[in-house]
Amino acid sequence: MRLSIAVAGKGGVGKTTLAAILVRTLNEMDVRPALAVDADPNSSLAEALGVESGRALAEIREESSSPEGSPASGAGRVRAVEDEIQRAITEADGFDLITMGRPEGPRCYCYVNNLLRKSLDDLSKNYAAVVLDNEAGMEHLSRRTTNDVDVLIVVLNPTLPAARAAKRIITLSRELPVTIGHRMVIVNRVGPDGVDPEIEHELSMLDVVRLPDLPEDKSVERAGAVGRDVFSLPESNPVLAAARIIVEVLRNTISTA
């Protein structure tokens, strides 16, 4: 069974931290190797995982495109792009990381983007799991960064603006020509009083799977604030405990689909 997960949400809700925690949890639950894909132009997933990011695919795209709008084509170009992607991979214990980099500039990228997508699709087949950390908002959907995944997880804080942003992302995911097996939401940083009833009502209207909430945890916040990776968290951390349950739910959902 291969599991592909795309993590999305508005800025500041903790999606990069969740993506990194999922990579760690998959690793510890023997769903490995995993491919972590940093599709956020801020490119902070490497830091959350405690590794150095490799060359961004955006640089490969720039070099492989033509200012005149007519990029070279053919088998040689395909092989060159595939070789550059292989060199861009950061290898770690139980997972690899690839970084997408910044969005397109003014050139013509259609041909090169298609090459990159195909090469990434082929690459991902070598992994037991793929975790894609998307950029904030909905642009990743319109640009089809998130295209063929088993699960789209939309992360939100327990606030009405975050819940409404999650609704917009989920709605757009249903309107665009993208293939998503299951749409799910996770409420992050939930305090001891739980989620406000008004927010619960908003979430109940989304027609998606509600994954277990992630508790508010100061040690996770502190780790992110001082640049410590998710592997520095103790195994007893409550967020990690919740993540293990979430991965079991994901595995069961995909295996019975």
C-alpha positions as CSV (number, residue, x, y, z in Angstrom):
1,M,0.0,0.0,0.0
2,R,1.3,3.4,-1.0
3,L,0.0,6.5,0.8
4,S,0.1,10.0,-0.7
5,I,-0.8,13.0,1.5
6,A,-1.1,16.7,0.7
7,V,-1.2,19.1,3.6
8,A,-2.9,22.5,3.0
9,G,-4.3,25.5,5.0
10,K,-4.0,29.2,5.5
11,G,-0.8,30.7,6.6
12,G,0.2,30.2,10.3
13,V,-2.0,27.2,11.1
14,G,0.9,24.8,11.5
15,K,0.7,22.8,8.3
16,T,4.5,22.6,7.8
17,T,4.9,21.3,11.4
18,L,2.1,18.8,10.8
19,A,3.8,17.6,7.5
20,A,7.1,17.1,9.3
21,I,5.4,15.3,12.2
22,L,3.6,13.0,9.7
23,V,7.0,12.2,8.1
24,R,8.4,11.3,11.5
25,T,5.3,9.3,12.4
26,L,5.3,7.3,9.2
27,N,8.9,6.6,9.6
28,E,8.5,5.3,13.2
29,M,5.4,3.2,12.1
30,D,7.5,1.5,9.4
31,V,5.8,3.2,6.5
32,R,9.1,4.0,4.9
33,P,10.8,5.3,2.9
34,A,8.8,8.5,2.7
35,L,9.2,11.3,0.2
36,A,8.7,14.8,1.8
37,V,7.9,17.4,-0.8
38,D,8.2,21.1,0.2
39,A,5.9,22.9,-2.2
40,D,5.8,26.1,-0.1
41,P,7.9,28.9,-1.5
42,N,9.0,29.7,2.1
43,S,10.8,26.3,2.1
44,S,10.8,25.6,5.8
45,L,10.1,21.9,5.7
46,A,13.8,21.0,5.7
47,E,14.3,22.9,9.0
48,A,11.3,21.2,10.5
49,L,12.8,17.8,9.5
50,G,16.3,18.7,10.6
51,V,18.0,18.4,7.2
52,E,19.5,20.7,4.6
53,S,17.4,21.3,1.6
54,G,18.8,20.4,-1.8
55,R,18.6,22.4,-5.0
56,A,15.2,23.8,-5.5
57,L,13.3,22.4,-8.5
58,A,12.5,26.0,-9.4
59,E,16.1,26.5,-10.4
60,I,15.9,23.4,-12.6
61,R,12.8,24.8,-14.2
62,E,14.5,28.2,-14.8
63,E,17.5,26.6,-16.5
64,S,15.4,24.2,-18.5
65,S,13.0,26.9,-19.9
66,S,13.6,29.2,-22.8
67,P,13.2,33.0,-22.6
68,E,11.9,32.9,-26.1
69,G,9.1,30.5,-25.1
70,S,10.4,27.5,-27.1
71,P,12.3,25.2,-24.7
72,A,14.3,22.4,-26.0
73,S,12.5,19.1,-26.1
74,G,13.1,15.4,-26.8
75,A,14.5,12.4,-24.9
76,G,17.7,14.3,-24.1
77,R,15.9,17.0,-22.3
78,V,13.7,14.5,-20.4
79,R,16.8,12.6,-19.2
80,A,18.5,15.9,-18.2
81,V,15.6,17.0,-16.1
82,E,15.3,13.6,-14.4
83,D,19.0,13.6,-13.6
84,E,18.8,17.1,-12.1
85,I,15.8,16.0,-9.9
86,Q,17.8,13.0,-8.6
87,R,20.7,15.3,-7.7
88,A,18.3,17.7,-5.9
89,I,17.1,15.0,-3.5
90,T,18.2,15.3,0.2
91,E,18.6,11.8,1.6
92,A,17.9,11.1,5.3
93,D,17.2,8.1,7.5
94,G,13.9,6.7,6.4
95,F,12.9,9.7,4.2
96,D,14.0,11.9,1.4
97,L,13.2,15.6,0.8
98,I,12.7,17.5,-2.4
99,T,12.1,21.3,-2.5
100,M,10.0,22.9,-5.1
101,G,11.1,26.6,-4.6
102,R,9.5,29.8,-5.8
103,P,6.6,30.1,-8.3
104,E,7.1,30.7,-12.0
105,G,8.4,34.0,-13.5
106,P,7.6,35.5,-16.9
107,R,8.9,32.7,-19.1
108,C,7.0,29.9,-20.8
109,Y,7.1,26.9,-18.4
110,C,4.4,24.6,-19.7
111,Y,6.7,22.0,-21.3
112,V,9.2,22.1,-18.3
113,N,6.4,21.9,-15.7
114,N,5.0,18.9,-17.5
115,L,8.4,17.3,-17.4
116,L,8.8,18.1,-13.7
117,R,5.3,16.7,-12.8
118,K,6.0,13.5,-14.8
119,S,9.4,13.1,-13.2
120,L,8.0,13.6,-9.7
121,D,5.2,11.2,-10.4
122,D,7.7,8.6,-11.5
123,L,9.9,9.3,-8.5
124,S,7.1,9.0,-6.0
125,K,6.4,5.4,-7.0
126,N,9.7,4.4,-5.3
127,Y,8.3,5.5,-1.8
128,A,5.9,3.9,0.6
129,A,4.5,7.3,1.4
130,V,4.6,10.9,0.0
131,V,3.9,13.9,2.1
132,L,3.4,17.2,0.3
133,D,3.6,20.4,2.2
134,N,1.7,23.0,0.2
135,E,2.0,26.7,0.1
136,A,-0.5,28.7,2.2
137,G,-3.9,29.4,0.6
138,M,-5.3,27.8,-2.6
139,E,-2.8,28.6,-5.3
140,H,-1.4,25.1,-5.1
141,L,-4.7,23.7,-6.3
142,S,-5.1,26.1,-9.2
143,R,-1.6,25.4,-10.4
144,R,-2.2,21.7,-9.9
145,T,0.7,21.1,-7.5
146,T,-1.8,19.0,-5.6
147,N,-3.1,16.7,-8.3
148,D,-3.2,12.9,-7.8
149,V,-3.2,12.2,-4.0
150,D,-4.9,9.8,-1.7
151,V,-5.7,12.4,0.9
152,L,-5.9,16.2,1.1
153,I,-5.6,17.3,4.7
154,V,-6.7,20.8,5.4
155,V,-5.3,22.2,8.6
156,L,-6.9,24.9,10.6
157,N,-6.6,26.6,14.0
158,P,-9.8,26.6,16.1
159,T,-10.9,30.0,14.8
160,L,-13.7,31.1,12.4
161,P,-11.4,32.7,9.8
162,A,-9.3,29.5,9.6
163,A,-12.5,27.4,9.3
164,R,-13.8,29.5,6.5
165,A,-10.4,29.4,4.7
166,A,-10.6,25.6,5.0
167,K,-14.0,25.7,3.5
168,R,-12.7,27.7,0.5
169,I,-9.8,25.3,-0.1
170,I,-12.1,22.3,0.0
171,T,-14.6,23.9,-2.3
172,L,-12.0,24.8,-4.8
173,S,-10.5,21.3,-4.7
174,R,-13.9,20.0,-5.9
175,E,-14.1,22.5,-8.7
176,L,-10.7,22.0,-10.3
177,P,-9.6,19.1,-12.5
178,V,-7.6,17.4,-9.7
179,T,-7.7,13.9,-8.5
180,I,-8.1,13.6,-4.7
181,G,-9.2,10.4,-3.1
182,H,-10.3,11.7,0.3
183,R,-10.7,15.2,1.8
184,M,-10.1,15.6,5.5
185,V,-9.6,18.4,8.1
186,I,-7.5,18.6,11.2
187,V,-8.0,21.2,13.9
188,N,-4.7,22.1,15.3
189,R,-3.7,23.7,18.6
190,V,-6.9,22.7,20.4
191,G,-6.9,23.8,24.0
192,P,-8.4,22.0,27.0
193,D,-11.8,23.5,26.4
194,G,-12.1,22.0,23.0
195,V,-13.4,23.6,19.8
196,D,-16.0,26.4,20.0
197,P,-19.5,25.2,19.0
198,E,-19.7,27.8,16.2
199,I,-16.6,26.5,14.7
200,E,-17.8,22.9,15.1
201,H,-20.9,23.9,13.2
202,E,-18.8,25.4,10.4
203,L,-16.8,22.2,10.2
204,S,-19.9,20.0,10.2
205,M,-21.0,21.7,7.0
206,L,-17.9,20.7,5.0
207,D,-18.8,17.1,4.1
208,V,-15.3,15.9,4.8
209,V,-13.7,13.4,7.2
210,R,-12.8,15.0,10.5
211,L,-9.5,13.7,11.8
212,P,-8.6,13.7,15.5
213,D,-7.7,17.1,16.8
214,L,-4.1,18.0,17.6
215,P,-3.7,19.4,21.1
216,E,-2.1,22.7,21.9
217,D,1.4,21.9,23.1
218,K,4.0,24.4,24.2
219,S,7.0,22.2,23.5
220,V,6.0,21.9,19.8
221,E,5.6,25.7,19.6
222,R,9.0,26.3,21.4
223,A,10.7,23.8,19.1
224,G,9.5,25.7,16.0
225,A,10.4,29.0,17.5
226,V,14.0,28.2,18.1
227,G,14.5,26.1,15.0
228,R,14.5,22.6,16.5
229,D,13.2,19.8,14.3
230,V,10.3,17.5,15.0
231,F,12.7,14.6,15.8
232,S,13.8,16.5,18.9
233,L,10.4,16.0,20.4
234,P,10.1,13.1,23.0
235,E,8.1,10.1,22.0
236,S,5.6,10.9,24.8
237,N,4.7,14.2,23.2
238,P,0.9,14.4,23.0
239,V,1.0,15.8,19.4
240,L,3.0,12.8,18.4
241,A,0.5,10.5,20.1
242,A,-2.3,12.1,18.2
243,A,-0.3,11.8,14.9
244,R,0.0,8.1,15.4
245,I,-3.7,7.8,15.6
246,I,-4.1,10.0,12.5
247,V,-1.7,7.8,10.5
248,E,-3.6,4.7,11.5
249,V,-6.8,6.3,10.3
250,L,-5.2,7.2,7.0
251,R,-3.8,3.7,6.5
252,N,-7.2,2.1,7.3
253,T,-9.0,4.6,5.0
254,I,-6.7,3.9,2.0
255,S,-6.6,0.1,2.6
256,T,-10.4,-0.2,2.6
257,A,-11.1,2.3,-0.2
